[in-house]
Amino acid sequence: MDLSVVIVNYQTFELTKNTVNSIFEYDYPFSYEIIVVDNASADDSLSKLQDYFKDKVKFIASSENRGFAAGNNQALNVANGRYVLLLNSDTIVWENTLENIYDYMEKHSDVGATGCRVLLENGELDKACKRSFPNVKNSFFRLFHIPTKSEDDNYNLDKLPDGEVYEIDCLTGAFMFIRKEALDEVGFLDETFFMYGEDIDLCYRIKKAGWKIIYYGKSKITHLKGASSKKQKSKLIYEFYRAMYVYYKKHHSHESFFITNIVVYFGIFVLCVLKLFLNLFKKKS
């Protein structure tokens, strides 16, 4: 098997169906399988997906929802592909995207993972698709919306062209085309992360092991992200900031002064509480 496509479903029948269909819409010069993991959906989305796709898709039914990372790992444990594509259930794959990136990976054996240009529903770039690794300095500028002219502090790599191909630090978990050999070396997703931060952590480990991370801006997907103005579930806000804490503690706390760590942890806590408070006043949509 050349490619294993892994999709985690959680009560998103229509979105997941459309994502899978966007793959089936085209022919490919390689063999592939699609594995859908249902994270203990409380609705009937799993049974509906099984009825709709029948034996065209492999399904794994989780008995409990242990998060996005854990859901993906269940599929990675049984994936047969030389490459693995981690793909969000709210994405649409464009024509030639998988073929182009597969071909690029075949020609560049030093690349551990490749991402593509990820577009939001309104056509704008999802900035998470090409990033630097977060650190204390660039996170400070980003979280407090402080402009900086320093490339070292540019977390979102805004000045790099969207439609080109080049090496970066970090991809988005919405689309990660990964060499299985690299995964076997560094390990699967860290299940300490529930649904944020696991992509950054995995990219960090892949690069640390000596593999390249590539942004392939010549190919695209659409990511149907919820608008930032919508009211969010409190758990999602909490998990977002908890992921910051987990990532920093895992990769950076040992190289920082004690007082720096205290300031970072306190800052994450304050931002989380503030975001939860402000979210109470947002209207549902």
N, C-alpha and C positions, 0 to 999 in steps of 0.2 A: 504494500500500500504506500502510495506517495504522500498523501495528505489526509490528516484527520481534522475535521472541522468540529470544534467544540462550542456548543451554545447552552447557556444556562437559562432555563425558563422558570419564571415565578409569576404565575397568574397573568400571563401575557399571551393568550392564544393567538390573537390576530397579529400582534407584532412578531412573535416567533414564527408564525406561519409565513408571513411576508418575507422575513429574513431568509428562511430556508428556501422559499420559492425563488428568491433573487439569485440564489446559487444554482438551483436546478434550471434556471432559464437559459443557461449557456452550456456549450460543450467545452471540454477541457482535454488537453493533450497529456493528461496524467490521471492516475486512479485516485479516487478519494472516497471517504466515508464521512457521514455526518452523525455526530453523537449529540443528542439533546438530553441534558440532565434536568429533571424537574426537582426544584428545591422545596418539596413538600407543599405544593400549591394547595390552597384551601378551596379553590374553585374546581371546575371540571376541565381546565385547560389541558392537562396531561392526556386525559381520555380522548378529548377532541382532537388533539394533535396526533395521537396514535391512530385514531380512525381515519384522519385525513391523509396521513403519509404512509400508513400501514408499514410494510417491510422496507420502504425506501430509506428510512431513518432508524438508527439505533437509539433506544430510549433507556435511560436509567432513572428510576424513581427513588428519590431520597425519602427516608422515613421522617427526617426532620430538616429544618432549614438551618444549616450551620454556616451560611454565608456564601458569598460569591466564590471566594478562593477554594473553599471546601467542595463546592459544587463542581468547579472545573477540575479539581484534582481527582474526583471520582471517574471522570471521563479520561483523564490523562493516564490513569492506571490501566486502562483497557485499550487505549488508542494504538492503532497498528501503523500509523503513518511515519515516514521518515521526517516529515514536517508536521507541525501542529498549528492550527489557526484558532486562537481564542477570539471569539466573535460575540459581541453583545446581541441580545435578542431584539433590540430596537434599532437595527441597522439594515441598510439596503446595499448590497454589493453591486458595483457597476460592472459593465462589460469589460473584459480583459484584465480586470484588477488581479484576480487570483493567478491567472496565467502569467502576467508580467512579473509579479513578485516571485512566483515559483521559479521562473526562468532566471531572475536576478540571483536568487539564492543558490541555484544550481551552478552559476558561473562564479560565485564568490564564496568559497568554502570557509573563509574566515569570519563570515557574518553569522552571528548567533540568532538575531531576530530582526525583522523588518516590519515597518508600519507603512501606512499609505496616507494620502491626504484625506482627512476626515472632515466632511462638510455637515453643518447643521441644516435643519430643515429650511431655513431661510437663505441658504447658500453661503453663509459666512463660515470661515474656518473654525473648527473646534480646536482651540489653542492647545488642548491637552495632547494633541497628536504629535507634537514636536516640542520637547522641553529639555531644559537642563535639570540635573538633579537638584532637589531643594536643599538649601543649607540655611544657616542662621541669617546670613546677610540678605540673600535674594528673597527669602521668605518674608523677611521684615518689610522690604520694599513692596513686595506683592500684596501682602495682607493689608497693609495700610495705604495702598494705592499711591505710593511715593514714586514719582518719575525718576529714572536714573539713565545716564548716558553711558554707563559702564557696561560693556558686553559681559563681563564676569557676573553682573547682577541681573542679567536679562533671563529670567526664568522661562518665559514663553518663546524665546528666540524670534521675536517679532521682526527683526531686520533680515532674517534669512528668507529667501524666496520660497513661496508655498509650492511651486510647481517643479522643483528640482530634486535631485537625489544627493544626499550627503549624510555623513555620520553625525549622530546626536547622542545624547545620554539616555533619553527616556521616551517611550511610546505610551499610548493610551491602551488600557485593557479592553477597549471596545474593538480593537483590531490589532492583534499581535501574531505575526506569522513567524513561528519559532522553529529552529532546527532541533529535532528531538535529541540529537547528540549533545547539544548544549544544555537542554533540560535535564538529561540524565546526569550530566556533570554537576550542575549547580543545585538540582532539586526542583520540586514543583513549587506551586504558590504557597506562601506562608499563611497558614490558616489562622494565625493570630489576628490577621486583618479580616474583618467581616465583609466589607464590600468597597472599601476605598484603600488606596495605598499599596495594594498587593502588586499592581503593575509596576510602580516605581521601584519597589523592593526587588522584584524579579529582574528588571533591567539592571539594577545596581549590581546584583550578583552575577549576571551574565557578563557585564563589562569587566567586573573585577576578576573574572576567570579568564579574561583575555580575548573574548569575542567582541565583534563590532555590533553596534546597534545602528540600523540604517533607516532614515526617513526617505520613502520612495514617493515623492510628491507628484509623479507623473500618472499615478493611478489613484482612484477615489472610492470611497463609500459615503453614504449618507447616514448620519447618526441622529435619530429622532429624539434628541434630548429634551427633557422638560424645560420650559423657560424658567429663568432664574427668578422671575417675579411671582411664580406660583408658590403657594404655601406648601412647605415641605413637612414631612413627618419628622417629629422630634428625634426619633431613633436614627434617621439618616443623618441629621445634623450632628448628633452625638458621635456616630460612627466616623464621620468625616474628620472630626477633630481628634478622636481617639486614634485614628490612623496616623495623624501627624505625630502624636506622642509615641506610638509604637515604632514608627520609622526612625525618628530622631534617637530614641533610646537605643535601638538596635544598631544603628550605623554611625552615630555621631557623638553620643554622650561620652564615650570613652576617650575621645580626643579633645574634649572641651573642659574648661575649668568648672569646678563645682558650682560657683556662683552663676556661670553662664547657663548651666543646666537648670538651675532653679528658676532663673529668669525665663527661659524658654518654656518650661513646664507651666509656670504661672501664666505666661502670655497665652498659651494654648487654652488653658482653663478659662481665662477671662473672655477670650474670643468666643469660645463655645457657649458660655453662659449668655453673653451679649447676643449672639446669633439666635439662640433659643428664645430669648426674650423678645427680640424684634419679630421673630417668626410668628409669635402669637397674634400680632396685629395685621398680618397679611391676609388678604382675602383668598378663599379657596377658588380654584378655577378648573 
